[in-house]
Amino acid sequence: MTIWKDLAAFATFESDRLLFRPFVFEDVNDFHAIVSNPSNLAFIFPGSKEVGESQEILVQLFMKAPLGIWALEDKKTRQMIGAIRLEKIDETRRLAEIGYFLHQDFWGQGLMTEALKNLVYLSFEELGLQQLVLIAHLENIASQQVAQKAGFKLIRRYRGSDRYSHKMRDYCQFALHKKEFRLEMYEE
């Protein structure tokens, strides 16, 4: 079975407080609320002031090729509050990079740590991945803390070109290998 079949089998799953599901066009208002606030995306991609532009970003980046991309829906409010995705999946080497963002109103509640831990578990235990990588901007302390809470270790700091602005930025690269994954760290 390829990783793509496995990803299709887990197109939807849930954690204690979150529903991981494919994006749908009806998410556009919640999505626009996130991408129209520069604070939500300071380290991700350029924001959008116009609803039409938000629709295009939603469709092109999150709906067009949906496997490995999940909308994060708050189970209590039923609101789409963010996203988490596997990027740069390398089936041969069994590794992938993880990217994510969360609506600012939901910061500081442990939701992204919950989401990341669940995706790590899925990646290692169900998808057969052997290594996960997470890149955070040097100044994005919150994202670095989320990575560390999920067991990722800082591998290196480096300077590179931002994929959206093409400006030189400082980054921290974190990694977690399956052999270092400790299930007990994920059980609460």
Secondary structure as UniProt FT lines:
FT   HELIX           3..9
FT   STRAND          13..14
FT   STRAND          18..21
FT   HELIX           25..27
FT   HELIX           28..35
FT   HELIX           38..41
FT   TURN            42..43
FT   HELIX           51..57
FT   HELIX           58..63
FT   TURN            67..68
FT   STRAND          69..74
FT   TURN            75..77
FT   STRAND          80..90
FT   TURN            91..94
FT   STRAND          95..102
FT   HELIX           104..106
FT   TURN            107..108
FT   HELIX           111..125
FT   STRAND          131..137
FT   TURN            138..139
FT   HELIX           141..149
FT   TURN            150..151
FT   STRAND          153..161
FT   TURN            163..165
FT   STRAND          168..177
FT   HELIX           178..180
FT   HELIX           183..186
//
